[in-house]
């Protein structure tokens, strides 16, 4: 008698669990009017173009703000560009090809 009761209890529980699964529930149809305003796709805003400032060829600054290279030359880094000191005019010039051969860029 107890075995029969446990058997029926297991069968009933299995039927309840499988009968109430989401696979067997009818799904509600969604219309456009059911979607809230916050979930509707937004229109894309135009992207603003970034305006870059031009890189100056020479800058003037105090030597205390500069760093010293291994060979003794002074340089200054500004926004990803390296400026080297010209010892004749005292200004810092943007790096260009062949400037290290010029004696004006060598320390005395």
N, C-alpha and C positions, 0 to 999 in steps of 0.2 A: 504494500500500500504506500509506504514512504517512497519507494523507488519510483512508482508511478506518479506521485505528487511532484517529486523533484524533476522528473522528465517533463511533465506538463509546464512546470514553472520555467524551466529553461526554454522550452518552445515558445511560450508566451513572451518572455523577455526578448528573445531573438526577433520575434515578429514586431514587437514595439520599436526596437532599435532600428531595424531595417525599414519599417513602414514610415518612420518619421525622419528619414534622412533627407538631405536637401535635394538629392537626385530625383526624388519622387514628388516634391512640392512644385506646384505650378508657379512659373515666374511671372511677375507683374510686368506688363508692357510699359515702357517709358516713352512718353511723347515729348516733344520739344517744349511744351508748356510746363512740364513737370521739373525741368532742370532749373535750379536757382540761378539768379543773375551772376553770382560770384563764381559759378563753375563754368559759365559760358566762355568760349575762347575770346581772348582780347585781340584787338587790332595791334599790329606791330608798330612801334614808334620808330621814326627815322633815327639812324645812328649819326651822332655828331662827329665830324672829322676832327682829329687832334691836330692843332697847329703847333709845329715845332719851331723853336726860336733858332735863328741862324747861329752858327758857331763862329765866334770872333777869331781872327787870325793872330792877333796879339792882345795880351792883357798886361796890366800894370798892377803889381801888388808888392807888399813888403816881403823881404826875404825871410822873415820869421815864419811866414805861412807856408813856405816851400819845404820840400824834403830834399835830402841829399842822396844822390845815387852812389854806387860803389866807386866810380871813378872820380867823384868829387863834384860833379855837375849838379846844379840845382834844378828841380822840376816841380811842377804843380799839376795835380789832376783835377779837372773840372768837368763834371757831367760826362765822364767816360772818355774824355780827351786829355792827352798829356801835352803840357806846355813846358818848354825848356828855356832856361834863362840865357839871354844874349848878354855877355859881359861888357860889350861896348855901349849899347844904348840902355841897358838896365831893364828891358822889358822881357816878358815871357812870350815866346813864339810857339805856335802850334807846330807839332812835329811834321817835317817833310823830308823827303828823300835827300840824302847827302848833306844834311845840316851838321852832322858830327865831324865832317871833314873841314868845315869852316872854323878858322881859329877864333872867331868871335864867340863861339859856344863852348870853348874850352876855358876852364878856370886858370887864373894866372898862378 
